[in-house]
Every structure is written in C-alpha cells, then in structure tokens.
Amino acid sequence: MAGITKEMTIGEILRTNPGVAPVLMNAGMHCLGCPSAQAESLEEAAMVHGIDIDELMKAIAEA
C-alpha cells in the first residue's frame, strides 16, 4: 500500500486507508481505536504484539 510506512501511527494509517483495518485485525491488533493506536507507530505496536513488522508491511501492501 503506497504511502503507508511502519513509522506511521495506526490512527494515521486508518485515516489514510480504512481498508487496512482488516489486515491489522487479522494480525492480532484488535484495539484499533484505543489511545495507543494514536500514539504508537505501527512498528512499535507490532513489537508489543509479537508481530513481524516486515510480514505485516507485506500484508498491508497486498491489501
């Protein structure tokens, strides 16, 4: 998905493309509306959830 980077917050990503929500949910990130989604980068959130950021970025790009 062009324009989405691992440095963006989840909130920024969802504002850019709401269609990414199912990808994030399937990866185990179920709290897309929680305060952390507005402050943590995608990379930080992936680390907290034990998700490989490169695999997640690949899934987002394929969405």
MDTraj code that builds the backbone (N, CA, C; nanometers):
import mdtraj as md
import numpy as np

residues = "MET ALA GLY ILE THR LYS GLU MET THR ILE GLY GLU ILE LEU ARG THR ASN PRO GLY VAL ALA PRO VAL LEU MET ASN ALA GLY MET HIS CYS LEU GLY CYS PRO SER ALA GLN ALA GLU SER LEU GLU GLU ALA ALA MET VAL HIS GLY ILE ASP ILE ASP GLU LEU MET LYS ALA ILE ALA GLU ALA".split()
xyz = np.array([
    [0.0857, -0.1168, 0.0000],
    [0.0000, 0.0000, 0.0000],
    [0.0902, 0.1229, 0.0000],
    [0.0843, 0.1967, -0.1063],
    [0.1684, 0.3157, -0.1180],
    [0.1309, 0.4197, -0.0130],
    [0.2319, 0.4823, 0.0418],
    [0.2075, 0.5894, 0.1371],
    [0.1997, 0.5450, 0.2818],
    [0.1971, 0.4165, 0.3086],
    [0.1920, 0.3672, 0.4462],
    [0.3303, 0.3200, 0.4848],
    [0.3776, 0.3716, 0.5980],
    [0.5095, 0.3327, 0.6462],
    [0.4978, 0.2764, 0.7875],
    [0.6005, 0.2053, 0.8308],
    [0.5989, 0.1481, 0.9646],
    [0.6191, 0.2528, 1.0726],
    [0.6578, 0.3745, 1.0322],
    [0.6748, 0.4839, 1.1279],
    [0.5432, 0.5564, 1.1596],
    [0.4406, 0.5325, 1.0775],
    [0.3098, 0.5964, 1.0985],
    [0.2390, 0.5328, 1.2169],
    [0.1556, 0.6130, 1.2854],
    [0.0727, 0.5549, 1.3900],
    [-0.0411, 0.4766, 1.3246],
    [-0.1007, 0.3882, 1.4014],
    [-0.2142, 0.3119, 1.3487],
    [-0.3278, 0.4071, 1.3127],
    [-0.3470, 0.5096, 1.3946],
    [-0.4504, 0.6090, 1.3649],
    [-0.4265, 0.6775, 1.2315],
    [-0.3024, 0.7151, 1.2043],
    [-0.2691, 0.7781, 1.0761],
    [-0.2952, 0.6829, 0.9601],
    [-0.2574, 0.5575, 0.9798],
    [-0.2772, 0.4580, 0.8748],
    [-0.4259, 0.4413, 0.8443],
    [-0.5077, 0.4331, 0.9494],
    [-0.6517, 0.4143, 0.9283],
    [-0.7166, 0.5369, 0.8656],
    [-0.6655, 0.6552, 0.8969],
    [-0.7181, 0.7766, 0.8316],
    [-0.6765, 0.7799, 0.6850],
    [-0.5569, 0.7291, 0.6557],
    [-0.5078, 0.7247, 0.5177],
    [-0.5842, 0.6224, 0.4358],
    [-0.6054, 0.5044, 0.4956],
    [-0.6758, 0.3971, 0.4254],
    [-0.7478, 0.3072, 0.5256],
    [-0.8754, 0.3322, 0.5500],
    [-0.9517, 0.2499, 0.6449],
    [-0.9569, 0.1020, 0.6061],
    [-0.9314, 0.0717, 0.4800],
    [-0.9346, -0.0658, 0.4329],
    [-0.8240, -0.1521, 0.4909],
    [-0.7275, -0.0903, 0.5591],
    [-0.6184, -0.1655, 0.6215],
    [-0.6642, -0.2283, 0.7540],
    [-0.7744, -0.1826, 0.8084],
    [-0.8229, -0.2326, 0.9374],
    [-0.8329, -0.3855, 0.9419],
    [-0.8915, -0.4513, 0.8415],
    [-0.8996, -0.5982, 0.8491],
    [-0.7617, -0.6655, 0.8528],
    [-0.6642, -0.6082, 0.7849],
    [-0.5290, -0.6646, 0.7855],
    [-0.4717, -0.6572, 0.9269],
    [-0.4891, -0.5411, 0.9908],
    [-0.4387, -0.5235, 1.1263],
    [-0.5123, -0.6152, 1.2241],
    [-0.6432, -0.6270, 1.2086],
    [-0.7218, -0.7148, 1.2955],
    [-0.6780, -0.8606, 1.2795],
    [-0.6592, -0.9044, 1.1553],
    [-0.6160, -1.0417, 1.1298],
    [-0.4768, -1.0691, 1.1867],
    [-0.3954, -0.9643, 1.1974],
    [-0.2604, -0.9792, 1.2523],
    [-0.2620, -0.9848, 1.4049],
    [-0.3772, -0.9538, 1.4667],
    [-0.3872, -0.9589, 1.6122],
    [-0.3924, -0.8238, 1.6795],
    [-0.3995, -0.7186, 1.6011],
    [-0.4101, -0.5830, 1.6568],
    [-0.5582, -0.5464, 1.6645],
    [-0.6215, -0.5824, 1.7754],
    [-0.7660, -0.5662, 1.7869],
    [-0.8088, -0.4328, 1.8467],
    [-0.7183, -0.3565, 1.8997],
    [-0.7543, -0.2305, 1.9650],
    [-0.7200, -0.1121, 1.8746],
    [-0.7840, -0.1078, 1.7589],
    [-0.7521, -0.0036, 1.6607],
    [-0.7981, 0.1351, 1.7042],
    [-0.8925, 0.1416, 1.7953],
    [-0.9431, 0.2710, 1.8402],
    [-0.8916, 0.3128, 1.9761],
    [-0.8062, 0.2325, 2.0373],
    [-0.7581, 0.2653, 2.1711],
    [-0.6553, 0.3785, 2.1652],
    [-0.6283, 0.4428, 2.2772],
    [-0.5329, 0.5545, 2.2787],
    [-0.3947, 0.5186, 2.2248],
    [-0.3508, 0.3969, 2.2453],
    [-0.2195, 0.3576, 2.1940],
    [-0.2137, 0.3662, 2.0418],
    [-0.3257, 0.3426, 1.9754],
    [-0.3291, 0.3481, 1.8294],
    [-0.3020, 0.4893, 1.7782],
    [-0.3211, 0.5883, 1.8634],
    [-0.2961, 0.7264, 1.8229],
    [-0.1540, 0.7707, 1.8569],
    [-0.0828, 0.6912, 1.9353],
    [0.0495, 0.7331, 1.9812],
    [0.1621, 0.6412, 1.9339],
    [0.1374, 0.5100, 1.9274],
    [0.2410, 0.4159, 1.8882],
    [0.2536, 0.4074, 1.7366],
    [0.3767, 0.3916, 1.6907],
    [0.3960, 0.3659, 1.5483],
    [0.3535, 0.2216, 1.5196],
    [0.3329, 0.1932, 1.3943],
    [0.2977, 0.0571, 1.3548],
    [0.4084, -0.0393, 1.3971],
    [0.5318, 0.0025, 1.3823],
    [0.6447, -0.0817, 1.4206],
    [0.6446, -0.1092, 1.5712],
    [0.6166, -0.0070, 1.6519],
    [0.6097, -0.0253, 1.7972],
    [0.4957, -0.1187, 1.8351],
    [0.3805, -0.1001, 1.7723],
    [0.2650, -0.1850, 1.8013],
    [0.2934, -0.3298, 1.7623],
    [0.3588, -0.3493, 1.6498],
    [0.3938, -0.4848, 1.6068],
    [0.4857, -0.5510, 1.7086],
    [0.5825, -0.4754, 1.7583],
    [0.6751, -0.5293, 1.8569],
    [0.6004, -0.5704, 1.9839],
    [0.5094, -0.4850, 2.0315],
    [0.4321, -0.5139, 2.1523],
    [0.3483, -0.6413, 2.1347],
    [0.2953, -0.6602, 2.0143],
    [0.2075, -0.7745, 1.9875],
    [0.2840, -0.8975, 1.9388],
    [0.4169, -0.8861, 1.9251],
    [0.4955, -1.0001, 1.8798],
    [0.4761, -1.0331, 1.7331],
    [0.4517, -0.9297, 1.6530],
    [0.4251, -0.9470, 1.5103],
    [0.5484, -0.9024, 1.4321],
    [0.5873, -0.9802, 1.3332],
    [0.6988, -0.9442, 1.2465],
    [0.6571, -0.8255, 1.1591],
    [0.7258, -0.7131, 1.1741],
    [0.6862, -0.5908, 1.1030],
    [0.7002, -0.6068, 0.9520],
    [0.8005, -0.6806, 0.9069],
    [0.8176, -0.6980, 0.7626],
    [0.7025, -0.7786, 0.7028],
    [0.6594, -0.8814, 0.7748],
    [0.5437, -0.9602, 0.7271],
    [0.4165, -0.8754, 0.7292],
    [0.4013, -0.7936, 0.8313],
    [0.2833, -0.7078, 0.8396],
    [0.2834, -0.6061, 0.7266],
    [0.3987, -0.5455, 0.6989],
    [0.4069, -0.4492, 0.5891],
    [0.3754, -0.5160, 0.4557],
    [0.4190, -0.6392, 0.4391],
    [0.3889, -0.7154, 0.3164],
    [0.2378, -0.7367, 0.3029],
    [0.1733, -0.7747, 0.4143],
    [0.0276, -0.7967, 0.4128],
    [-0.0466, -0.6662, 0.3826],
    [0.0009, -0.5555, 0.4372],
    [-0.0614, -0.4255, 0.4100],
    [-0.0447, -0.3902, 0.2633],
    [0.0737, -0.4144, 0.2091],
    [0.0994, -0.3833, 0.0670],
    [0.0112, -0.4650, -0.0259],
    [-0.0242, -0.5857, 0.0165],
    [-0.1059, -0.6742, -0.0657],
    [-0.2553, -0.6474, -0.0506],
    [-0.2918, -0.5656, 0.0479],
    [-0.4343, -0.5398, 0.0738],
    [-0.4954, -0.4520, -0.0344],
])
top = md.Topology()
chain = top.add_chain()
for i, resn in enumerate(residues, 1):
    res = top.add_residue(resn, chain, resSeq=i)
    for name in ("N", "CA", "C"):
        top.add_atom(name, md.element.get_by_symbol(name[0]), res)
traj = md.Trajectory(xyz[None], top)
